[in-house]
Every structure is written in structure tokens, then in C-alpha cells.
Amino acid sequence: MRRAFLPACALLLAACAQQPPAAPPASPPPPPASACNADAAQYAVGRPQTAPLVEEIRQRTGAHIARILRPNQVVTMEFNAERVNVVVDAENRITAVRCG
């Protein structure tokens, strides 16, 4: 009985000593889901800013977020490739459409 026990223990120990297979290398992160293209919305410059127009600008530029920038408004300066900035003047007319 003892002879049968020793090979069984050796087999169990060998199974525990095996290394798990190596994980595959990490793949690079996917590109952003949407990146802004301001050229697609330059038609809006000079038009009055409205919510439907801003949404159309957002969709046409492929941006994920639209931000309206008013005169003398304090804004953050970080660049966001998924955001379109709609710049308006004091009369609420669009003066620029930029990504960021």
C-alpha cells in the first residue's frame, strides 16, 4: 500500500508545481470613440446659437460633448479631443467652432 501511495503523492506534487500559462501581452488601448472635426460645422458661424443648432454641430463634428463659450466666461483650458466648443458673442451669434 505504501508503494502505491508514494507515486500518487509525487504526481499530486508535480501537478501543483506546474506554472500557469503566461497571460497574453496587453493590447494598446482603443482610440477615442469619437474625435472632433470642427471643419464639419463651420457653416454655423454667424448664425444665432440655439440648442438644436448646437446639437447638430455636436453630431456633425463627431464630438461627444458640446460646450458653449460666452464672452468673459471663465473656462478650463484642458484639451479634450471629444469636445466641440461653440464660441458666441454678446448677441448670441456663433463666432467660432473649435475642437478642444
C-alpha positions in Angstrom: 0.0 0.0 0.0 2.8 2.3 0.8 4.3 1.8 -2.7 1.1 2.9 -4.3 0.8 6.0 -2.0 4.2 7.4 -2.9 3.7 7.7 -6.6 0.3 9.2 -6.1 1.8 11.9 -3.8 4.6 12.6 -6.3 2.0 13.0 -9.1 0.0 15.5 -7.0 3.1 17.5 -6.0 4.1 17.6 -9.7 0.7 18.9 -10.7 0.9 21.7 -8.1 4.4 22.7 -9.2 3.4 23.5 -12.8 3.3 27.1 -13.7 0.1 28.6 -15.2 0.3 29.7 -18.8 1.6 33.2 -19.3 -1.0 35.8 -19.9 -1.1 37.3 -23.4 0.6 40.7 -23.7 -1.7 43.7 -23.1 -3.1 45.2 -26.2 -2.9 49.0 -26.7 -6.0 51.0 -25.6 -8.6 51.6 -28.3 -8.7 55.0 -30.0 -11.3 57.5 -28.6 -14.8 56.6 -29.6 -15.3 60.0 -31.2 -12.8 62.7 -32.1 -14.0 66.2 -33.0 -13.7 67.6 -36.6 -14.6 71.3 -36.4 -14.4 71.7 -40.2 -17.8 69.9 -40.5 -19.5 72.7 -38.6 -18.1 75.9 -39.9 -21.4 76.5 -41.7 -22.8 77.6 -38.3 -20.5 80.6 -37.9 -22.6 83.8 -38.0 -25.9 82.0 -37.1 -27.8 82.6 -33.8 -26.9 79.9 -31.2 -29.8 77.6 -30.4 -30.0 74.3 -28.6 -31.0 72.4 -31.7 -28.1 74.0 -33.7 -25.6 73.2 -31.0 -26.7 69.6 -31.0 -26.4 69.5 -34.8 -22.9 70.9 -34.5 -22.0 68.2 -32.0 -23.3 65.5 -34.2 -21.7 66.8 -37.4 -18.3 67.2 -35.8 -18.4 63.8 -34.2 -17.8 65.3 -30.8 -19.1 63.6 -27.7 -19.6 66.8 -25.8 -20.6 70.4 -26.9 -19.6 73.4 -24.8 -20.9 77.0 -25.4 -18.3 79.7 -24.6 -19.8 83.1 -23.9 -17.9 86.4 -23.7 -15.9 86.9 -20.5 -16.8 83.4 -19.3 -14.2 81.6 -17.3 -13.4 78.2 -18.8 -11.0 75.4 -18.3 -8.1 75.2 -20.7 -7.5 71.4 -20.9 -7.8 70.0 -24.4 -10.5 67.3 -24.9 -10.5 65.7 -28.4 -14.0 64.6 -27.9 -15.4 68.1 -27.2 -16.6 70.9 -29.6 -16.5 74.5 -28.4 -19.1 76.8 -29.8 -18.0 80.4 -29.2 -20.7 83.0 -29.2 -20.7 86.8 -29.0 -22.7 89.2 -26.8 -25.6 88.9 -29.3 -25.6 85.1 -29.0 -24.3 84.6 -32.6 -21.7 81.9 -33.2 -18.3 83.4 -33.9 -16.2 80.2 -34.0 -16.5 76.4 -33.8 -13.3 74.7 -32.4 -12.4 71.3 -31.0 -11.0 71.0 -27.6 
